């Protein structure tokens, strides 16, 4: 007697992306509500909260182990970038000025604070992308199937931490460039400075007596 095969799932895409969409909507409207109804929050605070909300939402599908790996990758990426950004920034600055039709620009012109901040973010993104690709090659499936939905919820928690670190890095870079006044007035300045202080102290062995100014320029405001 033949058995009847189970019916296929009606909409697997909805099952996979539905919770992500719900978390994204909650994060979006929650961030907007905080911005409008709590005093002291500025547009830059809203931007950073949306960054965190984005990572929380995608964390549901990426799950726990991949989130832990993402923290390690981000730690390594920022460390490499903090070592190299001052050397690379003059080249990035010269390219930016050429793109704005300043054809006399050269590496000898040096780098502005904006060039330094942008270079750090670009290098972090490039290193993160490379390490993420390598991780996906060597660790294709990181799902902990034995714990079911707890793996998804763990991913939400871990990617919240990833989002906070990314937001702190972006916030710090924005303040280092041309938006210092907006940065200093932001409600989330002190919490993000605490994050940067923690990151700096876990990487201090990389810098010796020459710490990256982009890391430490605002740590007095903790």
Secondary structure as GFF3:
##gff-version 3
##sequence-region A 1 222
A	DSSP	alpha_helix	12	37	.	.	.	ID=ss1
A	DSSP	alpha_helix	43	99	.	.	.	ID=ss2
A	DSSP	three_ten_helix	107	109	.	.	.	ID=ss3
A	DSSP	alpha_helix	113	138	.	.	.	ID=ss4
A	DSSP	three_ten_helix	145	147	.	.	.	ID=ss5
A	DSSP	alpha_helix	149	176	.	.	.	ID=ss6
A	DSSP	alpha_helix	180	185	.	.	.	ID=ss7
A	DSSP	alpha_helix	189	203	.	.	.	ID=ss8
A	DSSP	three_ten_helix	204	206	.	.	.	ID=ss9
A	DSSP	alpha_helix	213	216	.	.	.	ID=ss10
A	DSSP	three_ten_helix	219	221	.	.	.	ID=ss11
###
